[in-house]
């Protein structure tokens, strides 16, 4: 079954808090590759397009961090190709330093 978009989930404090935590963590770790505004937009789409999954995480009172982890994982999956390219790119500064 395909979930319908539910933008109302973006008004739930627990969802907004989880989104903020996930985005902040990615920006802290990968801020050289991604911008917070892009991640907030992408996370909004992810949340709204998987309402049943988000509601299930919200209902799991024993594991409140699982929603944050789920959002973080979906965002990381989205930027993984860019991360791979960045890891394969050699810095000119590093190349110049080894040839001096």
C-alpha positions in Angstrom: 0.0 0.0 0.0 1.3 3.5 -0.9 1.1 6.0 1.9 -0.6 9.3 1.1 1.3 12.5 1.9 0.4 13.9 5.3 1.9 17.4 5.8 0.1 17.7 9.1 2.8 15.6 10.7 5.1 18.6 10.3 3.0 20.3 13.0 3.7 17.7 15.7 6.3 18.9 18.2 7.9 15.5 18.6 8.3 15.2 14.8 9.8 18.7 14.5 12.2 17.9 17.4 13.3 14.6 15.7 13.8 16.4 12.4 15.8 19.1 14.0 18.1 16.6 15.8 18.6 14.5 12.6 19.4 17.6 10.4 21.7 19.1 13.1 23.7 16.0 13.4 24.2 15.6 9.6 25.1 19.3 9.3 27.6 18.9 12.1 29.2 15.9 10.5 28.8 16.7 6.8 28.3 20.5 6.7 30.9 20.7 4.0 28.7 18.7 1.7 25.1 19.7 2.6 23.1 22.7 3.7 20.7 22.7 6.6 17.9 24.3 4.5 18.2 21.5 1.9 18.1 18.8 4.6 15.0 20.4 6.2 13.2 20.4 2.9 14.2 16.9 2.1 13.3 15.6 5.6 9.8 17.3 5.3 9.2 15.3 2.2 10.4 12.1 3.8 8.2 12.6 6.8 5.1 13.6 4.9 5.5 10.7 2.4 5.7 8.0 5.1 3.0 9.0 7.6 2.3 5.4 8.8 6.0 4.9 9.6 6.2 8.2 11.4 3.1 7.5 13.4 4.4 4.1 14.4 7.6 5.7 15.7 5.7 8.3 17.6 3.6 5.6 19.2 6.7 3.7 20.4 7.2 5.5 23.8 9.9 3.1 24.8 12.2 4.2 22.0 11.7 7.9 21.4 15.0 8.3 19.6 14.1 5.8 16.8 12.2 8.5 14.8 15.3 10.7 14.8 17.5 7.8 13.8 15.0 6.9 11.0 15.0 10.5 9.6 18.8 10.7 9.9 19.2 7.4 8.0 16.8 8.4 5.2 18.6 11.7 4.8 22.0 10.0 4.8 20.9 7.6 2.2 19.9 10.6 0.0 23.3 12.2 0.3 25.4 9.0 0.2 26.3 9.4 -3.5 27.6 12.9 -2.9 29.5 11.7 0.1 31.2 8.9 -1.9 32.2 11.4 -4.6 33.7 13.7 -2.0 35.6 10.9 -0.4 37.1 10.0 -3.8 38.2 13.5 -4.5 41.8 14.4 -3.6 42.4 17.9 -2.2 44.7 20.0 -4.3 46.2 21.3 -1.0 47.1 17.8 0.0 48.6 17.1 -3.5 50.7 20.3 -3.4 51.9 19.5 0.1 53.2 16.1 -0.9 55.1 17.5 -3.8 57.0 20.2 -2.0 
